[in-house]
Amino acid sequence: MQILPIVHDPEIAADLPRGFCKYWDGLLIKANGRIPCGSDHGEGYTIVDADLETVDFVPEVFNGPAFRQMRLRTAVEHRAFMKQCARCAAFKPFEVNFDNTERNPHYPSMTSLDADAERQLARVQSERGWPLGSIDWVGNLHLEPSLPCTLRCPACLQGYDPGLLRREGPPYYFSLSVLQNIMRSFQRHDVTVQRIGFGGRGEPTLSQSFPELIRCCRTACPGALLEADTNCQHPFKDEFLMLDAMYCSIDGSTQESYETYRIGGSFEKCVTFLKAATERKRALQSNCKITWKYILFDTTESVELLNRAQNLALELGVDALLFVITWTAGTNGKVFPPKVMTTLPDVQAYLDAHPIFPASGVKHQ
């Protein structure tokens, strides 16, 4: 089946770099129901604004005109969807001399699914009879349970944008009834959800509805991978163990090192959260994987701090300790990317020399 590319205004098309968006089969829904582009620099760009409590989500939103155009533009025409794509970590540029200034140097490579995107769009059109650009699965459904957060981390909008809540506007917590309507539409149209990630600009565990949001997703999408990120500053609840994985963001292994980035946070509260999570996991025989995610900054990368983290991970019984190499700095001029642990081999060499906690690993952010 021939797929015809969309036709741009020549002046607009000339400004859009050639490339591919890794987020073509994903979806971000903010706490207030706004649906923007799903990755960093595009988050301020609203793709769809609809009443999510009443809309038939699959045909009217997920496979509506805006998202179909995005998929055709990136997956078929191999061109950016909008100007913000040029700075986005999810955009894979095809141009040899592409300007990578201010872009994450560790942007992902195209997967086999990405390379097969055009054929998948044609398959869905042929088998389902849906408009070209539609898909019948969600690769990554990213839900923001809460916009508020009690921390002011300097590389996060919460840390340097005092107008964030006012600009986004209420509601500030994701509605359970909205989620239920979305899930009914997925089931009605036989759309598979592969992964659901709970996170965003706020702290998920601040939402009183968070346990029910997890339960709703687990019931409606039993085969989906459910994951969440938390700053571990609020009480642990047994319902969190319905997740497949919980990433506990704790950067540092002492209060002094931790608070250089997690401004306003308590390291003691983090330890209390981890202890409760691991103890309840054992008691309930849960399969939820509890990972301590430790971002390496210049203030948290010393061997002494990393050794202490490994020893504490061993003592608490977490499933994994993940050291994360970041390339961004805080906006307060007080915290910067690591100066010693700057590459994967650097961190792996440290782990080989200090094999304290066997389930320690490293990745780029």
C-alpha positions in Angstrom: 0.0 0.0 0.0 1.4 3.4 -1.0 1.6 6.0 1.8 1.5 9.6 0.6 3.5 12.0 2.7 1.8 15.1 4.1 2.4 18.3 2.2 3.8 21.2 4.2 3.9 24.8 3.4 7.4 25.1 1.7 8.5 27.8 4.1 7.5 25.7 7.1 9.0 22.5 5.7 12.3 24.3 5.0 12.7 25.1 8.7 12.0 21.6 10.0 15.1 19.3 10.3 15.0 15.8 8.9 14.9 13.1 11.5 12.7 10.7 13.5 10.8 11.0 16.8 11.3 8.2 19.3 8.0 9.2 20.9 5.8 8.5 17.9 3.9 5.7 19.7 3.9 7.4 23.1 1.6 9.7 24.9 1.9 12.1 27.9 -1.1 13.3 29.8 -0.6 16.0 32.4 -2.4 16.1 35.7 -4.8 18.7 34.5 -5.6 16.6 31.3 -3.5 18.7 28.9 -1.8 16.5 26.3 1.4 18.1 25.1 4.4 16.7 23.2 5.8 13.9 25.3 9.4 14.9 25.7 11.4 17.7 27.3 11.5 20.8 25.0 8.1 20.1 23.5 6.2 19.9 26.7 4.9 23.4 26.5 3.3 22.6 23.1 -0.3 21.3 23.5 -1.1 18.7 20.9 -4.7 18.1 22.0 -7.0 19.9 24.4 -10.2 18.0 25.0 -12.7 17.0 27.7 -11.1 13.7 28.6 -13.9 12.7 30.9 -16.4 12.4 28.0 -14.4 12.0 24.8 -13.9 8.6 23.1 -10.2 8.8 23.6 -8.8 6.4 21.0 -10.4 7.8 17.8 -10.8 11.4 18.9 -7.5 12.0 20.7 -4.9 9.2 20.4 -5.7 8.6 16.7 -7.2 12.0 16.1 -6.0 14.4 13.4 -3.1 16.0 15.4 -1.5 12.7 16.5 -1.9 11.1 13.0 -0.2 14.1 11.5 2.7 13.8 14.0 3.2 10.2 13.1 3.1 10.8 9.4 5.5 13.7 9.6 8.1 11.9 11.7 7.7 8.2 10.8 6.9 8.6 7.0 8.2 12.0 6.0 11.2 11.7 8.4 11.0 15.3 9.4 10.4 17.1 12.7 6.9 17.7 13.8 7.5 21.2 15.1 10.5 23.6 15.7 11.0 22.4 19.3 12.0 19.0 18.0 15.5 20.3 17.1 16.4 20.6 20.8 14.5 17.5 21.9 16.3 14.3 23.3 13.6 12.1 21.7 14.3 13.4 18.2 16.9 11.4 16.2 18.4 13.8 13.5 19.3 12.4 10.1 21.3 15.4 8.9 25.0 14.9 9.1 25.8 18.5 10.1 22.9 18.8 12.6 23.6 21.3 15.4 23.6 19.3 18.7 24.0 22.4 20.9 22.0 22.1 24.1 20.8 18.6 23.1 21.3 15.5 25.2 24.4 13.8 23.7 23.0 10.4 24.7 19.9 10.6 22.5 18.6 7.1 21.7 19.1 5.2 18.5 16.3 4.0 16.3 14.9 0.6 17.3 13.7 -2.1 14.9 10.1 -1.0 15.8 11.0 2.6 14.8 12.5 1.4 11.5 9.2 -0.5 10.9 6.9 2.4 11.7 5.8 3.2 8.2 4.8 -0.5 7.6 3.0 -0.5 11.0 0.9 2.5 10.0 0.0 0.9 6.8 -0.9 -2.4 8.6 -3.3 -0.6 11.0 -5.0 1.3 8.1 -5.4 -2.0 6.2 -6.5 -4.3 9.0 -8.5 -1.9 11.2 -9.8 0.5 8.5 -8.7 3.4 10.6 -7.4 6.6 9.1 -3.7 6.6 8.0 -1.4 7.5 10.8 -3.4 5.6 13.4 -1.9 2.9 15.6 -3.5 0.1 17.7 -1.1 0.1 20.6 0.4 2.6 23.0 4.1 2.0 23.5 4.5 4.3 26.5 1.6 5.9 28.3 3.1 8.6 30.6 0.7 9.8 33.3 1.3 12.7 35.7 -0.5 11.9 38.9 0.5 15.1 40.6 1.8 18.5 39.5 2.7 19.8 43.0 6.0 18.8 44.6 7.6 19.6 47.9 11.1 19.7 46.6 12.8 22.4 44.5 15.4 20.6 42.5 17.4 23.1 40.5 17.3 21.3 37.1 13.5 20.7 37.4 10.8 23.3 36.5 9.7 23.0 40.1 13.0 24.5 41.1 13.3 27.4 38.8 9.8 28.2 37.5 7.7 29.8 40.2 4.8 30.2 37.8 4.5 26.5 36.9 1.3 25.7 38.8 -0.3 29.0 37.8 0.5 28.5 34.1 -0.7 24.9 34.0 -3.8 25.5 36.1 -6.0 23.2 38.0 -6.8 20.4 38.5 -3.4 19.7 39.9 -4.0 15.9 40.5 -4.9 13.4 37.8 -8.6 12.5 37.9 -9.5 8.9 38.5 -12.7 9.3 36.4 -10.7 10.6 33.5 -8.4 7.6 33.7 -11.3 5.3 33.8 -12.8 6.8 30.7 -9.5 6.5 28.8 -9.1 2.9 29.8 -12.7 2.1 28.7 -11.8 3.6 25.3 -8.7 1.5 25.0 -10.7 -1.7 25.8 -13.6 -0.7 23.5 -11.2 -0.3 20.5 -8.9 -3.2 21.4 -5.8 -1.0 21.9 -2.9 -2.6 23.8 -1.0 -0.5 26.3 2.6 -1.8 26.7 3.9 0.4 29.4 2.4 2.9 31.8 4.8 5.3 33.6 3.7 7.4 36.5 5.7 10.6 36.9 6.1 14.1 35.6 6.8 17.5 37.0 5.3 16.7 40.4 5.6 13.9 43.0 3.1 11.1 42.3 2.8 10.0 45.9 1.3 13.4 46.8 -1.9 12.4 45.0 -4.4 10.8 47.3 -5.8 9.0 44.3 -2.4 7.5 43.3 -3.2 4.0 44.7 -6.5 3.9 42.8 -4.8 5.2 39.6 -2.4 2.2 39.9 -5.2 -0.2 40.6 -7.3 1.1 37.6 -4.3 0.6 35.2 -3.5 -2.8 36.6 -7.1 -4.0 36.2 -7.6 -2.5 32.7 -4.2 -3.3 31.3 -3.0 -6.5 33.1 -0.3 -7.1 30.6 1.2 -3.6 30.7 4.5 -2.8 32.5 3.6 -0.3 35.3 6.4 1.9 36.7 6.7 5.0 38.8 9.3 7.5 40.0 9.2 8.9 43.5 11.3 11.2 45.6 10.6 9.1 48.7 9.6 12.1 50.8 6.1 10.9 51.7 4.7 7.8 53.4 4.9 4.4 51.7 1.6 2.7 50.9 1.2 -1.0 50.2 -0.7 -0.3 47.0 2.5 1.0 45.4 3.6 -2.7 45.3 1.0 -3.3 42.5 3.6 -1.6 40.3 6.1 -3.7 38.4 8.9 -1.3 39.2 9.4 1.7 41.5 12.4 4.0 41.0 13.4 5.8 44.1 15.2 9.0 43.2 17.8 9.6 46.0 20.9 11.4 44.9 23.5 11.2 47.6 24.1 9.0 50.6 24.2 11.7 53.4 21.9 14.6 54.2 24.7 17.0 53.2 25.2 15.5 49.7 21.6 14.8 49.1 20.3 18.3 49.7 22.7 19.9 47.3 20.3 18.9 44.5 17.1 17.6 46.3 16.5 21.0 47.9 14.0 20.9 50.7 14.3 17.1 51.0 15.2 14.9 53.9 17.6 11.9 53.4 16.2 10.3 56.6 12.7 10.3 55.0 14.2 8.5 51.9 15.8 5.8 54.1 12.5 5.4 55.9 10.6 5.0 52.6 13.1 2.4 51.3 13.0 0.5 54.5 9.2 0.4 54.5 9.1 -0.6 50.8 11.5 -3.5 51.1 9.9 -4.8 54.3 6.4 -4.7 52.9 7.5 -6.2 49.7 8.9 -9.2 51.6 5.8 -9.5 53.8 3.4 -9.4 50.9 5.7 -11.4 48.6 5.4 -8.7 45.9 7.3 -8.9 42.6 7.7 -5.1 42.4 11.3 -4.2 41.7 12.5 -1.5 44.0 15.4 0.5 42.5 17.4 3.2 44.2 18.2 5.7 41.4 21.2 7.8 42.2 22.0 10.7 39.9 25.7 11.5 39.8 26.5 15.2 40.2 29.8 16.8 41.2 28.4 16.9 44.7 27.4 13.2 44.9 30.1 11.3 42.9 32.9 10.7 45.5 34.0 7.2 46.1 33.1 7.6 49.8 29.5 8.5 49.0 29.1 5.8 46.4 30.5 3.2 48.8 28.1 4.4 51.5 25.2 4.1 49.0 26.2 0.5 48.2 26.4 -0.5 51.8 23.1 1.1 52.6 21.5 -0.6 49.6 22.8 -3.9 50.9 21.5 -3.2 54.4 18.0 -2.1 53.2 17.6 -4.9 50.7 16.6 -3.0 47.6 16.6 -4.9 44.4 18.9 -2.6 42.5 21.1 0.5 42.8 21.4 2.4 39.6 24.0 5.2 39.2 22.9 7.7 36.6 25.2 9.9 34.6 23.6 13.2 33.9 24.6 15.9 31.4 22.5 18.7 32.8 23.4 21.1 35.6 21.3 22.9 38.1 20.1 26.4 37.4 21.3 27.7 40.8 25.0 27.5 39.9 25.7 25.2 42.9 25.4 21.7 41.4 27.0 20.5 38.1 27.3 17.2 36.2 30.0 14.8 37.5 33.6 15.7 36.9 35.1 12.2 37.5 32.3 9.7 36.9 31.6 11.1 33.4 31.3 8.0 31.3 29.9 4.5 31.6 33.4 2.9 31.7 34.3 5.4 34.5 31.5 4.2 36.8 31.9 0.5 35.8 35.6 0.8 36.7 34.6 2.1 40.1 32.0 -0.8 40.6 34.6 -3.4 39.6 37.0 -1.9 42.1 34.4 -1.7 44.9 32.0 -4.7 44.5 30.0 -4.0 47.6 26.4 -4.4 46.3 26.1 -6.9 43.5 23.0 -5.4 41.9 24.6 -2.1 41.2 24.6 -0.7 37.7 25.0 2.5 35.6 23.2 4.2 32.8 23.0 7.6 31.0 20.1 9.9 31.6 
